[in-house]
Amino acid sequence: MSDSLPEAEVGAVAEGVPAGVPEDVMEAEPAYDPAAPAPLHVDRAPSGNADVDAQLGRLADTDHLATDGHVEVYEDVHRGLRDALTALDARPGPPVPPRPYDNRS
């Protein structure tokens, strides 16, 4: 095989296991880290407005971020929701009917 590595180590390196690491250590599951990001599994029902739904979908990004990264996402979503509401107010509606001339003097 190779002149520089014994055959047992070559097989271990080929399988992705670093040489010299006991096999039982490599099979152990990673320790639980309470500070690690964990999904909140919050259900998000569609609102029917594509802009709002896109912003609510963005909240799922917090499932994979540490807590200190949530603020940026929340601020971005808040800005997007505010913009969506502003856009609803800016849309032209039906014309307002003219008011009859009403002079009661």
TAMOPE-V667538 format. One record per backbone hydrogen bond with DSSP energy under -1.0 kcal/mol. CO is the residue of the C=O (numbers start at 1). NH is the residue of the N-H. If there is no record, write none. Layout:
co:CO nh:NH
co:CO nh:NH
//
This chain:
co:6 nh:10
co:7 nh:11
co:8 nh:12
co:9 nh:13
co:10 nh:14
co:11 nh:15
co:12 nh:17
co:13 nh:16
co:18 nh:21
co:22 nh:26
co:23 nh:27
co:33 nh:36
co:49 nh:53
co:50 nh:54
co:51 nh:55
co:52 nh:56
co:53 nh:57
co:54 nh:58
co:57 nh:60
co:58 nh:61
co:59 nh:62
co:60 nh:63
co:61 nh:64
co:62 nh:65
co:66 nh:69
co:67 nh:70
co:69 nh:73
co:70 nh:74
co:71 nh:75
co:72 nh:76
co:73 nh:77
co:74 nh:78
co:75 nh:79
co:76 nh:80
co:77 nh:81
co:78 nh:82
co:79 nh:83
co:80 nh:84
co:81 nh:85
co:82 nh:86
co:83 nh:87
co:84 nh:88
co:85 nh:89
co:86 nh:90
//
